[in-house]
Amino acid sequence: GLENYELASQSLDILKKLSLKFSNDDIQSINKNKLLTVFDSVDESARIKQAFINQLETPVTGERSLSLKLEILDFVSSNLSLTDKTPTVSHFFLGFQVTNILSLGPKLSTFICSEVSLLKSLSYLITSSLSVVNHQNVDYAPMRLASSSMEIILKLCRNPMTSSMVLEYLTSQSLFENILELDPKID
């Protein structure tokens, strides 16, 4: 739930455990595909992705909401690799369409090509976090959120499976120009 941080955190802990269980087995890619298949085939998958998006896009109202946002970002990042070309549950949550090939998906809600996706929320989180930073104000929360979001973007941009698609998409969204414009000048 959006306001029920304990429930959301417990749900995320379950996802982390499932993800770890399936990634620690000897046949890693087959098991990750099983977990991905479960999420991709569930009727509620769009609702699950939307819940991630909602949690990241709501304002930070306190330590609990910040902590949950960071947990979500850490979960997504921990399931991405700089080199592995196997799609993971994080690709699914970010809004990629995971079929025989990885794509930005259709223009349906929660897919990257739509107006609403977790990847788009990461872009928003980066720009909104950096917009409150200036030479007189460098708060922990916005810097940590921007840093964690950028870590995910970096992994996507460096991975050969996703780099072209993600760089093209982020360029079309003007993310890099926005980051340069918001670059805090700190003495």
Order of alpha helices (4+ residues) and beta strands (2+ residues): alpha-alpha-alpha-alpha-alpha-beta-beta-alpha-alpha-alpha-alpha
